[in-house]
């Protein structure tokens, strides 16, 4: 079975591709150098040539804060690029798996977000990813996999940022935003599960089980790393960012991924090898 991955050189793609190969799939790696998703001719040529059974669409504009000032580029990649992929996938009868985000929600709900809860993004990045979701839903065969607070060994992320700041006299971290930290390997395994178990088409939340705040996440990172840091909780108001973040990003994942703390422990162990 052939699986084409967009954004194969990204943080998720670099973990997903070898995991798919280990599961016996024939993996076709694509990135900007061999398929420009914003150009429909490029997409049509590559997909027609390879005729994959599945597309895992990882390619995305992911700089949440920069998107506020670069809306055009964010929408060009996340909306137009996804529309191109979705259109050709539908024409060629290919199953499309789209990586989306918890930021399609506004964070006002008190409980965990379910897959059928109303969406209402509060930043440009979330708006652009939701536009991608809508494009994907025009396909006959699709999975939308929403994930959150993603980190991995092959890209810039919260875990690595915290560890790089370990020597600061004090480190303030937001404690009033809660969500589900997710290791790229956990997300990749969730995608494999969706494919292999032939789950019904639709929307899935593929994120770490359990919940924490950014402060709680940072505290666990340093605790598991045996690093002493003067960590201080603060509010979102004390740590303003260009893009608004949802206060509640907790999603019900129906146990597709394991507990976020167990995953983080494994991530840090592998990092030290």
C-alpha positions as CSV (number, residue, x, y, z in Angstrom):
1,X,0.0,0.0,0.0
2,X,1.4,3.4,-1.0
3,X,1.3,6.4,1.3
4,X,2.4,9.8,0.1
5,X,3.5,12.3,2.8
6,X,3.6,16.0,2.2
7,X,5.9,18.1,4.4
8,X,8.1,15.0,4.8
9,X,11.1,17.1,5.9
10,X,9.1,18.8,8.7
11,X,9.1,17.9,12.4
12,X,6.2,15.4,12.0
13,X,7.2,14.1,8.6
14,X,10.6,13.1,9.8
15,X,9.1,10.8,12.4
16,X,6.1,9.7,10.4
17,X,7.9,8.4,7.3
18,X,10.1,5.8,9.0
19,X,7.3,4.7,11.2
20,X,5.1,4.1,8.1
21,X,8.0,2.2,6.5
22,X,8.4,0.0,9.6
23,X,4.7,-0.8,9.3
24,X,5.3,-2.1,5.8
25,X,3.9,0.8,3.7
26,X,5.6,2.0,0.5
27,X,6.3,5.7,1.5
28,X,6.6,8.5,-1.0
29,X,8.2,11.5,0.6
30,X,7.4,15.0,-0.8
31,X,8.3,18.5,0.2
32,X,8.6,21.9,-1.4
33,X,11.6,20.7,-3.5
34,X,9.5,18.0,-5.4
35,X,5.9,19.2,-5.0
36,X,4.7,22.7,-4.4
37,X,1.3,22.3,-2.8
38,X,0.3,25.9,-3.6
39,X,0.6,25.1,-7.4
40,X,-2.2,22.8,-8.5
41,X,-0.3,21.7,-11.6
42,X,2.6,20.5,-9.4
43,X,0.2,18.6,-7.1
44,X,-1.7,17.0,-10.1
45,X,1.6,15.9,-11.7
46,X,3.0,14.2,-8.6
47,X,-0.2,12.6,-7.4
48,X,-1.0,11.3,-10.9
49,X,2.4,9.9,-11.3
50,X,2.5,8.0,-8.0
51,X,-1.2,7.2,-7.6
52,X,-0.9,6.6,-3.8
53,X,-3.6,4.9,-1.8
54,X,-3.3,7.5,1.0
55,X,-2.0,11.0,1.3
56,X,-0.9,12.2,4.8
57,X,-1.0,16.0,4.4
58,X,1.6,17.3,7.0
59,X,2.8,20.3,5.0
60,X,1.7,23.5,6.7
61,X,2.4,27.0,7.8
62,X,2.8,26.5,11.6
63,X,4.3,29.8,12.9
64,X,1.3,30.9,15.0
65,X,2.5,34.3,16.0
66,X,4.0,35.2,12.6
67,X,0.8,34.3,10.9
68,X,-0.8,37.3,12.5
69,X,1.3,39.6,10.3
70,X,1.7,37.2,7.3
71,X,-1.9,36.1,6.8
72,X,-1.5,35.9,3.1
73,X,1.2,33.3,3.3
74,X,-0.5,31.3,6.0
75,X,-3.7,31.0,3.9
76,X,-1.8,30.3,0.7
77,X,-0.2,27.3,2.3
78,X,-2.9,26.1,4.8
79,X,-6.0,26.9,2.7
80,X,-5.0,27.0,-1.0
81,X,-2.4,24.3,-0.7
82,X,-4.9,22.0,1.1
83,X,-7.6,22.8,-1.5
84,X,-5.2,21.7,-4.2
85,X,-4.4,18.5,-2.5
86,X,-8.0,17.8,-1.7
87,X,-9.2,18.5,-5.3
88,X,-6.7,16.1,-6.9
89,X,-7.2,13.5,-4.2
90,X,-10.9,13.5,-4.9
91,X,-10.4,13.3,-8.6
92,X,-8.0,10.3,-8.2
93,X,-10.1,8.6,-5.5
94,X,-7.2,8.8,-2.9
95,X,-7.9,8.8,0.8
96,X,-6.7,12.1,2.4
97,X,-5.5,12.4,6.0
98,X,-5.2,16.1,7.0
99,X,-3.3,17.2,10.1
100,X,-5.2,19.9,11.9
101,X,-5.1,21.7,15.2
102,X,-6.7,22.4,18.5
103,X,-6.6,26.1,17.6
104,X,-9.8,25.7,15.5
105,X,-11.5,26.0,18.9
106,X,-11.8,29.3,20.8
107,X,-11.1,27.8,24.2
108,X,-14.2,29.0,25.9
109,X,-15.6,25.5,26.7
110,X,-15.1,24.3,30.3
111,X,-15.0,20.6,29.4
112,X,-12.9,18.6,26.9
113,X,-13.6,19.4,23.2
114,X,-15.3,16.6,21.3
115,X,-14.9,16.2,17.5
116,X,-18.3,17.5,16.8
117,X,-18.1,20.7,19.0
118,X,-18.5,24.0,17.2
119,X,-15.3,25.6,15.8
120,X,-14.4,29.2,16.3
121,X,-10.7,30.0,15.8
122,X,-9.3,33.2,17.5
123,X,-6.1,33.5,15.6
124,X,-5.0,33.6,11.9
125,X,-3.3,30.2,12.1
126,X,-6.4,28.6,13.5
127,X,-8.5,30.3,10.8
128,X,-6.2,29.0,8.0
129,X,-6.2,25.5,9.3
130,X,-10.0,25.5,9.6
131,X,-10.2,26.6,6.0
132,X,-8.1,23.5,5.2
133,X,-10.5,21.3,7.1
134,X,-13.4,22.7,5.1
135,X,-11.5,21.9,1.8
136,X,-10.8,18.4,3.0
137,X,-14.5,17.8,3.8
138,X,-15.2,18.2,0.1
139,X,-13.5,14.9,-0.4
140,X,-15.3,11.6,-0.4
141,X,-12.6,9.7,1.6
142,X,-10.9,11.8,4.3
143,X,-9.7,11.8,7.9
144,X,-9.1,15.1,9.8
145,X,-6.7,14.5,12.6
146,X,-6.6,17.4,15.1
147,X,-3.5,17.4,17.3
148,X,-2.1,19.9,19.9
149,X,1.0,21.2,21.6
150,X,3.2,19.2,19.2
151,X,6.9,18.5,19.9
152,X,9.5,16.2,18.3
153,X,13.2,15.7,17.9
154,X,13.4,17.2,14.4
155,X,12.1,20.8,14.9
156,X,11.6,23.8,17.1
157,X,9.2,23.1,19.9
158,X,8.2,23.9,23.5
159,X,10.3,21.1,25.1
160,X,13.5,22.2,23.3
161,X,12.8,25.8,24.1
162,X,12.4,25.1,27.8
163,X,15.6,23.1,27.9
164,X,17.5,25.8,26.1
165,X,16.4,28.3,28.9
166,X,17.5,26.0,31.8
167,X,20.2,28.4,33.0
168,X,18.0,31.5,33.3
169,X,17.7,33.0,36.9
170,X,14.0,32.7,36.7
171,X,11.7,31.3,34.0
172,X,8.1,32.5,33.7
173,X,5.6,30.2,32.0
174,X,1.9,30.6,31.3
175,X,-0.3,28.7,33.7
176,X,-3.8,29.6,32.6
177,X,-3.8,27.8,29.2
178,X,-4.4,24.1,29.3
179,X,-4.1,21.4,26.7
180,X,-2.7,18.1,25.6
181,X,1.0,17.9,24.8
182,X,1.7,15.5,21.9
183,X,4.9,13.8,20.8
184,X,5.2,13.5,17.0
185,X,5.8,9.8,17.4
186,X,2.5,9.4,19.2
187,X,0.7,11.3,16.4
188,X,2.4,9.2,13.8
189,X,1.3,6.0,15.6
190,X,-2.2,7.4,15.7
191,X,-2.2,8.0,12.0
192,X,-1.0,4.4,11.4
193,X,-3.8,3.1,13.7
194,X,-6.4,5.0,11.6
195,X,-5.1,3.6,8.4
196,X,-4.5,0.0,9.6
197,X,-7.8,-0.3,11.5
198,X,-9.8,1.2,8.6
199,X,-11.6,3.5,10.9
200,X,-14.7,5.4,9.6
201,X,-14.0,8.5,7.7
202,X,-14.3,11.8,9.6
203,X,-12.7,13.9,12.3
204,X,-10.4,12.5,15.0
205,X,-8.5,14.1,17.9
206,X,-5.1,12.5,17.9
207,X,-3.3,14.1,20.9
208,X,-1.7,13.1,24.2
209,X,-4.1,11.7,26.8
210,X,-4.5,13.7,30.0
211,X,-4.1,17.5,30.3
212,X,-1.8,20.1,31.8
213,X,-0.9,23.8,31.5
214,X,2.2,25.2,29.8
215,X,3.6,25.7,33.3
216,X,2.7,22.1,34.2
217,X,4.3,20.9,31.0
218,X,7.5,22.9,31.7
219,X,7.6,21.6,35.3
220,X,7.4,18.0,34.1
221,X,10.1,18.6,31.5
222,X,12.6,19.7,34.1
223,X,11.5,17.1,36.7
224,X,12.0,14.3,34.2
225,X,15.4,15.8,33.1
226,X,16.5,16.2,36.8
227,X,17.1,19.9,36.2
228,X,16.6,22.5,38.9
229,X,15.0,25.7,37.5
230,X,13.3,28.7,39.2
231,X,10.0,28.2,37.4
232,X,7.3,30.8,38.0
233,X,3.7,30.5,36.8
234,X,2.2,33.6,35.1
235,X,-1.0,34.6,33.3
236,X,-1.5,35.0,29.6
237,X,-1.9,38.7,30.3
238,X,1.6,38.8,31.8
239,X,3.1,37.1,28.8
240,X,1.4,38.8,25.7
241,X,1.9,37.2,22.3
242,X,0.9,38.5,18.8
243,X,-1.6,35.7,18.4
244,X,-4.3,34.9,21.0
245,X,-4.3,31.4,22.3
246,X,-7.3,29.4,23.6
247,X,-7.4,29.1,27.3
248,X,-8.8,25.5,27.0
249,X,-7.3,23.3,24.3
250,X,-8.1,20.0,25.9
251,X,-9.5,17.5,23.4
252,X,-11.1,14.1,24.0
253,X,-8.9,11.7,22.1
254,X,-10.7,8.4,22.8
255,X,-7.4,6.8,23.9
256,X,-5.9,6.9,20.4
257,X,-2.6,8.2,22.0
258,X,-1.2,7.3,25.5
259,X,-0.7,9.6,28.5
260,X,1.3,12.7,27.6
261,X,3.6,12.2,30.6
262,X,4.7,8.7,29.6
263,X,5.3,10.0,26.0
264,X,7.4,12.9,27.3
265,X,9.5,10.6,29.5
266,X,10.3,8.4,26.4
267,X,11.1,11.5,24.3
268,X,13.6,12.8,26.9
269,X,15.2,9.4,27.2
270,X,15.7,9.1,23.5
271,X,17.0,12.7,23.4
272,X,19.8,11.7,25.8
273,X,21.0,8.6,23.9
